[in-house]
């Protein structure tokens, strides 16, 4: 069974930037990252690894869709105890750039920031576990 680095895998699944692509080695758990910002030399090394005889060991890591990320924010808002903050977060979801605005507001509330980071990490890990089971890795 692969030795999965859960923190790295969750970070990959939660990467909404669309500038990086992640590949998991099903046998070893190694996570490869391809980014448009990497040097050409590094990109070539990664591509070589992905096109080797063992290329079939690597599978693309899915990132959460915007809808899935939005749903996680909605679920989190329901757990917020501060009624004023809760309403403000709900309002943000209906405006332009809800992800950015949500994070900016949560960062201004240190206690909720900690709760958000823990909640978000837990949700990403749940999604990662579902995906790994579907792929027959765990």
N, C-alpha and C positions, 0 to 999 in steps of 0.2 A: 504494500500500500504506500502511496505517495506521502512524503513528509510535507504537509501543507503549512505554509506560513500564513496564518489566518489574517493577521494584520495587513500584510501585503495584498492578499487576495481581496479583502474587503475594500482596501483603498483602490484597487484596480476596478472593482465592480462599481464603486461610487464615483469614478472619474468621469465627469460629464463634459470634459474639455473637447473631446473628439480630435485631439491632437496627438494622443498616444493610443497605441494598440497593444493589448496584453495577450500573452499566450502562456498557457500552463502545460508543463510537461506532466502527462498522466502518470508516468512511472516514478519520477523523482520529486515532483512537487515544485520544481524550479519554475519561476515566473520570469518570462522574457518580456521586455518592454521595447517597443519600437516607437520612436517619436520623430516628428518632422523636425524637431530642434536638435537632433543628434548629428554628430559629424558624419560625413559620408562613410568614413572608415568604420565607425561603430555600426552604422546601419548595414553595411555590407557584411560584417561579422554576424550580426543577428540574422540577416536573411540567409546566410550560408548555413547557420545552425538550423533554421526552419526548413531548409530545402535538402538537408542531409538525409541519409538512409533512415534515420530515426525521426524524420519530420512528422510521421504519423503519430508520434508520441505527444506532439504539441497540438493543443486545441485552443481556439480563440476564447478569451474570457469575455462573457457578455457584460455590458455595462447596463445599469438600470436605465429604463426609459424615463423621459421627463414625467410621464404620467405616474410611474412608480415612485419617483422622487417626490412628486407632489402629494401623493397619497401618504407617504411617510411623514411629510410635514403636517398634513391634516390630522393624522393619528397623534402626533406629538402635541399639537395645539390642544387637543381634547384633554391632555394630561396637565396642562399648565394651570396652576392654582390661582395666580394673580389675574383677576377678572379683567382688569384694564389691559394688561399685556395680551391676554387671550384674545380680546376683541380686536386689538391692534394687529395681531398676527393674522387673524381671520381676514381683516380688511386687506392686508398686504397680498394675500393669495389671489385677490380679484384684480389686482393692479398689474401694470407692466413690470417685467423683470421680478417676478415673485421670489425666485430662488435667491437672488442677490439681496433683495430687500429683507427677506426672512432672516438670512444669515447676519446681515448688518444689525438688525434689531436684536436678535438673540445675543450677539456679541456685546451689546450694551448692558446686558443683564447677566453678570458673572455666574450666579447660581443656576439660572436657566440655561446658560451656555454649557455648563457641565452636564446638566440633565439632557440637553439636546445631543451633545457629543456621545454620551453613553447610549441614548436611545437610538440614534442613527447607526452607531457601530453594531448594536444588537440586531437591528433590522437588516443591515448589510450581511452580517454573519448568517442570519436565517436564510437569506436569499442565496448566499454562497453554498450553504449546506444542501438546499433544495437542488441547486444546479449540479453540485458534485455527485449527489445521489443519482440524479437523472443520467449523468455521464458514466455512472458505475465506478466512480473513483473512491467513494467512501461508502 
